[in-house]
Amino acid sequence: MTEPGVVLLDDHGAAAAPAHRRLLALPGALVRTARPRQWVKNVLVMAAPAAAGRLSSPHDITRLALVFCLFTAAASAVYLINDARDAEADRAHPDKCRRPVAAGQVPVAAAYAAGGVLAVLAPLAAALTCNAMTATLLSSYVVMQLAYCVKLKHVLVVDLVVVTTGFLMRAMTGGVALGIPLSRWFLITAGFGALFMVSAKRYSEALRMEGKGAATRALLDAYTTGYLRFVWQLAAGVAVLAYCMWALEAGGVANGALLPWRQLSMVPFIGAILRYAVFADRGSAGAPEDVVLHDRALAVIGLVWVAMYALAVTDL
């Protein structure tokens, strides 16, 4: 029996909710742990089909929606397992301490169990509904990201490569699922564009947590801000060069097209890189989805690029 006026506290010093309320709140807390806001990254599975003009077929769109769901499940598995492993470290971070596992809203065992189930089911479902290569990519993604959680995030430079490769695999999976050959310029642009955003985010974290990196992210103190600045500037330059090479490789105006839209799309693409670099230079380039969704000018530039890209694909 609890004496009147006595408030039970959980292990983190917060008022403990009744057991049945915690159980009812668990599914929602698990979904929050899976990072719904970051699911927008998985839209990258549409990149290769969009470049190939394969977004008009209902069959292809249905297949891409399925691939999006499968990749979301695989990524969610990694987030769940990562948060279970990093619960103690996250409690020392000013923002990550609010994550459900770190805050005690999701038991560590429950996060491991949910993550394990999703990690197995996503590649299995891909093998049954798509093709073997799609299942292989998803399996490789899960294994690579789990290796990152366990060891690779503590290895200098390799941590940047692994996170970047995760974005590149998203961009590849949609094309692989539809049997679309992947252009070398597409892969270079996607890869270095991802490295640009990843290193810009890490640079911003390093500036913000300077002197406290060891308590929040293991390698922040190992990187210098000068090195991370060099990486995002190099990646931005290579991404721009690769995109321009791809656009110019297409030649002049296509038959029936009003203007050379593919070549003109270089302008908004370079503009988007330059705009994003403003946030990187300020040290405010946090999560890529937050930067893209909350900056109106960047959103407008992105829409202009999408419009030109669509016109190029449809030869209008």
C-alpha positions as CSV (number, residue, x, y, z in Angstrom):
1,M,0.0,0.0,0.0
2,T,1.2,3.5,-0.8
3,E,0.8,6.0,2.0
4,P,-1.5,9.0,1.3
5,G,0.5,11.9,-0.2
6,V,3.4,9.7,-1.4
7,V,4.2,10.0,-5.1
8,L,5.9,7.0,-6.7
9,L,8.9,7.9,-8.9
10,D,10.4,5.8,-11.7
11,D,14.1,5.1,-12.2
12,H,14.6,8.5,-13.9
13,G,13.0,10.6,-11.1
14,A,9.7,11.2,-13.0
15,A,6.3,10.5,-11.5
16,A,5.5,6.9,-12.3
17,A,2.2,6.2,-14.2
18,P,0.0,3.3,-13.3
19,A,1.1,0.0,-15.0
20,H,-2.1,-0.2,-17.2
21,R,-1.6,3.3,-18.4
22,R,2.0,2.6,-19.3
23,L,1.0,-0.5,-21.2
24,L,-1.7,1.4,-23.2
25,A,0.8,4.1,-24.0
26,L,3.5,1.6,-25.1
27,P,2.4,1.3,-28.8
28,G,2.5,5.0,-29.3
29,A,5.8,5.3,-27.6
30,L,7.2,2.6,-29.8
31,V,6.0,4.4,-32.9
32,R,7.7,7.6,-31.6
33,T,10.9,5.7,-31.1
34,A,10.7,4.6,-34.7
35,R,11.1,8.3,-35.7
36,P,8.0,9.0,-37.9
37,R,9.4,12.4,-38.7
38,Q,12.4,10.8,-40.4
39,W,10.3,8.5,-42.5
40,V,10.4,11.2,-45.1
41,K,14.0,10.2,-45.9
42,N,12.6,7.0,-47.4
43,V,10.9,8.9,-50.2
44,L,14.4,8.6,-51.7
45,V,13.3,5.2,-53.0
46,M,11.5,7.1,-55.7
47,A,14.6,8.9,-56.9
48,A,15.8,6.3,-59.5
49,P,12.3,5.6,-60.9
50,A,11.6,9.4,-61.1
51,A,14.9,9.8,-63.0
52,A,13.9,7.1,-65.4
53,G,10.3,8.5,-65.9
54,R,8.7,5.4,-64.3
55,L,6.2,7.2,-62.1
56,S,3.2,7.0,-64.4
57,S,2.4,3.3,-64.2
58,P,0.0,2.3,-61.4
59,H,1.8,-0.9,-61.0
60,D,5.2,0.8,-60.5
61,I,3.7,3.3,-58.1
62,T,2.1,0.5,-56.0
63,R,5.5,-1.3,-56.0
64,L,7.3,1.8,-54.9
65,A,4.7,2.4,-52.1
66,L,5.4,-1.2,-50.9
67,V,9.2,-0.6,-51.0
68,F,8.8,2.7,-49.1
69,C,6.9,0.7,-46.3
70,L,9.5,-2.0,-46.3
71,F,12.4,0.4,-46.0
72,T,10.6,2.3,-43.3
73,A,10.2,-0.9,-41.4
74,A,13.9,-1.7,-41.7
75,A,14.9,1.8,-40.7
76,S,12.5,1.7,-37.8
77,A,14.1,-1.5,-36.6
78,V,17.5,0.2,-36.5
79,Y,16.1,3.2,-34.6
80,L,14.5,0.9,-32.0
81,I,17.6,-1.1,-31.4
82,N,19.9,1.9,-31.5
83,D,17.8,3.7,-28.8
84,A,17.8,0.6,-26.6
85,R,21.6,0.5,-26.8
86,D,22.1,4.2,-26.3
87,A,19.6,4.8,-23.6
88,E,22.2,5.9,-21.0
89,A,24.2,8.1,-23.4
90,D,20.9,9.7,-24.7
91,R,20.0,10.8,-21.1
92,A,23.1,13.0,-21.1
93,H,22.0,14.8,-24.4
94,P,19.9,17.9,-24.1
95,D,17.5,16.8,-26.9
96,K,17.9,13.0,-27.1
97,C,17.0,12.6,-23.4
98,R,13.4,13.1,-24.5
99,R,13.4,10.0,-26.6
100,P,10.9,7.4,-25.3
101,V,13.5,4.8,-24.3
102,A,15.8,7.3,-22.6
103,A,12.8,8.8,-20.8
104,G,11.6,5.5,-19.5
105,Q,8.4,5.4,-21.6
106,V,9.6,2.3,-23.5
107,P,11.3,-0.6,-21.7
108,V,14.7,-1.5,-23.2
109,A,13.6,-5.1,-23.7
110,A,10.5,-4.0,-25.6
111,A,12.5,-1.8,-27.9
112,Y,14.9,-4.7,-28.7
113,A,12.0,-7.1,-29.3
114,A,10.1,-4.7,-31.7
115,G,13.3,-3.8,-33.5
116,G,14.3,-7.5,-33.9
117,V,10.9,-8.4,-35.4
118,L,11.0,-5.6,-37.9
119,A,14.6,-6.4,-38.8
120,V,13.6,-9.9,-39.8
121,L,10.2,-9.2,-41.4
122,A,11.3,-6.4,-43.7
123,P,13.8,-8.3,-45.8
124,L,11.6,-11.4,-45.8
125,A,8.6,-9.5,-47.1
126,A,10.9,-7.9,-49.8
127,A,12.0,-11.4,-50.9
128,L,8.3,-12.5,-51.2
129,T,6.8,-9.4,-52.8
130,C,9.7,-7.8,-54.8
131,N,12.9,-9.6,-55.8
132,A,16.0,-11.1,-54.4
133,M,18.1,-8.1,-55.0
134,T,15.7,-5.8,-53.1
135,A,15.7,-8.2,-50.1
136,T,19.5,-8.3,-50.3
137,L,19.7,-4.5,-50.2
138,L,17.4,-4.3,-47.2
139,S,19.2,-7.1,-45.4
140,S,22.5,-5.4,-46.1
141,Y,21.1,-2.1,-44.8
142,V,19.9,-3.6,-41.5
143,V,23.2,-5.5,-40.9
144,M,25.3,-2.4,-41.8
145,Q,23.3,-0.1,-39.5
146,L,23.3,-2.6,-36.6
147,A,27.1,-2.9,-37.0
148,Y,27.1,0.9,-36.9
149,C,25.1,0.9,-33.6
150,V,27.4,-1.7,-32.1
151,K,30.9,-0.7,-33.3
152,L,31.2,1.4,-36.5
153,K,30.0,4.6,-35.0
154,H,33.1,4.6,-32.9
155,V,35.4,4.3,-36.0
156,L,36.7,7.6,-37.3
157,V,35.5,8.5,-40.9
158,V,33.8,5.0,-41.2
159,D,30.9,6.4,-39.3
160,L,30.3,9.1,-41.9
161,V,30.6,6.5,-44.7
162,V,28.1,4.2,-43.1
163,V,25.4,6.9,-42.6
164,T,26.0,8.2,-46.1
165,T,25.7,4.7,-47.5
166,G,22.3,4.3,-45.8
167,F,21.0,7.3,-47.8
168,L,22.5,5.9,-51.0
169,M,20.9,2.5,-50.4
170,R,17.5,4.2,-50.1
171,A,18.1,5.8,-53.5
172,M,19.1,2.5,-55.0
173,T,16.3,0.3,-53.6
174,G,13.5,1.8,-55.7
175,G,15.4,1.3,-58.9
176,V,16.4,-2.2,-58.0
177,A,12.8,-3.1,-57.1
178,L,11.6,-2.0,-60.6
179,G,14.6,-3.4,-62.5
180,I,15.9,0.0,-63.5
181,P,19.6,0.3,-64.5
182,L,21.3,2.8,-62.2
183,S,23.3,5.6,-63.9
184,R,26.9,6.2,-62.5
185,W,26.2,9.9,-62.4
186,F,23.0,9.3,-60.4
187,L,24.9,7.2,-57.9
188,I,27.7,9.7,-57.5
189,T,25.3,12.6,-57.1
190,A,23.1,10.7,-54.6
191,G,26.2,9.5,-52.6
192,F,28.0,12.8,-52.3
193,G,24.8,14.7,-51.8
194,A,24.1,12.5,-48.8
195,L,27.7,12.9,-47.6
196,F,27.2,16.7,-47.8
197,M,24.1,16.6,-45.6
198,V,25.5,14.0,-43.1
199,S,28.8,15.9,-42.6
200,A,27.0,19.2,-42.4
201,K,24.9,17.8,-39.6
202,R,27.9,16.4,-37.8
203,Y,29.7,19.8,-38.2
204,S,26.7,21.5,-36.6
205,E,26.6,19.0,-33.7
206,A,30.4,19.5,-33.2
207,L,29.9,23.2,-32.9
208,R,27.0,22.9,-30.5
209,M,28.4,20.3,-28.3
210,E,32.0,21.4,-28.4
211,G,33.8,20.1,-25.3
212,K,30.9,17.8,-24.4
213,G,31.0,15.4,-27.4
214,A,32.3,12.4,-25.4
215,A,29.1,12.4,-23.4
216,T,26.7,12.6,-26.3
217,R,28.3,11.2,-29.5
218,A,31.5,9.2,-29.2
219,L,33.4,10.7,-32.1
220,L,32.5,14.4,-31.8
221,D,35.6,15.1,-29.8
222,A,37.8,13.1,-32.3
223,Y,36.7,15.3,-35.3
224,T,37.8,18.9,-35.6
225,T,35.4,21.4,-36.9
226,G,37.9,22.3,-39.6
227,Y,37.9,18.7,-40.9
228,L,34.1,18.4,-40.9
229,R,33.9,21.7,-42.8
230,F,36.4,20.3,-45.4
231,V,34.2,17.2,-45.8
232,W,30.9,18.9,-46.4
233,Q,32.5,21.4,-48.8
234,L,34.2,18.7,-50.8
235,A,31.0,16.6,-50.9
236,A,29.0,19.6,-52.1
237,G,31.5,20.3,-54.9
238,V,31.5,16.7,-56.1
239,A,27.7,16.4,-55.9
240,V,27.3,19.6,-58.0
241,L,29.9,18.4,-60.6
242,A,28.3,15.0,-60.9
243,Y,24.8,16.4,-61.4
244,C,26.1,18.8,-64.0
245,M,27.9,16.0,-65.9
246,W,24.6,14.0,-65.8
247,A,22.6,16.9,-67.1
248,L,25.0,17.9,-69.8
249,E,25.4,14.3,-70.9
250,A,21.8,14.3,-72.1
251,G,22.6,16.7,-74.9
252,G,20.5,19.6,-76.1
253,V,16.7,20.0,-76.5
254,A,14.8,16.8,-76.8
255,N,12.4,16.3,-79.7
256,G,9.2,18.2,-78.9
257,A,10.6,19.9,-75.8
258,L,10.2,23.6,-75.4
259,L,13.5,24.2,-73.6
260,P,16.5,22.1,-72.4
261,W,14.9,21.4,-69.0
262,R,17.5,18.9,-67.9
263,Q,20.3,21.4,-68.4
264,L,18.3,24.2,-66.8
265,S,17.6,22.1,-63.8
266,M,21.3,22.6,-62.8
267,V,20.4,26.1,-61.7
268,P,17.9,25.2,-58.9
269,F,20.0,22.2,-58.0
270,I,23.1,24.3,-57.4
271,G,20.9,26.9,-55.7
272,A,19.6,24.3,-53.3
273,I,23.2,23.2,-52.4
274,L,24.2,26.8,-51.8
275,R,21.1,27.5,-49.7
276,Y,21.7,24.4,-47.6
277,A,25.4,25.4,-47.2
278,V,24.2,28.6,-45.5
279,F,22.8,26.5,-42.6
280,A,25.9,24.3,-42.7
281,D,28.2,27.3,-42.4
282,R,26.2,28.7,-39.5
283,G,26.3,25.3,-37.7
284,S,22.5,25.1,-37.8
285,A,22.2,22.2,-40.3
286,G,20.6,19.6,-38.0
287,A,18.5,16.8,-39.3
288,P,18.2,17.2,-43.1
289,E,14.4,16.8,-43.0
290,D,14.1,19.7,-40.5
291,V,16.2,22.0,-42.7
292,V,14.4,21.1,-45.9
293,L,10.9,21.3,-44.4
294,H,11.3,24.5,-42.3
295,D,13.2,26.8,-44.8
296,R,10.7,28.3,-47.2
297,A,13.3,29.5,-49.7
298,L,14.8,26.0,-49.9
299,A,11.4,24.5,-50.3
300,V,10.6,26.9,-53.2
301,I,14.0,26.1,-54.9
302,G,13.2,22.4,-54.4
303,L,9.8,22.8,-56.1
304,V,11.3,24.6,-59.0
305,W,13.9,21.8,-59.4
306,V,11.1,19.2,-59.3
307,A,9.1,21.0,-61.9
308,M,12.1,21.3,-64.3
309,Y,13.0,17.7,-63.7
310,A,9.5,16.5,-64.4
311,L,9.4,18.6,-67.6
312,A,12.8,17.0,-68.7
313,V,11.5,13.5,-68.0
314,T,8.3,14.0,-70.0
315,D,10.0,15.9,-72.8
316,L,7.6,18.8,-72.6
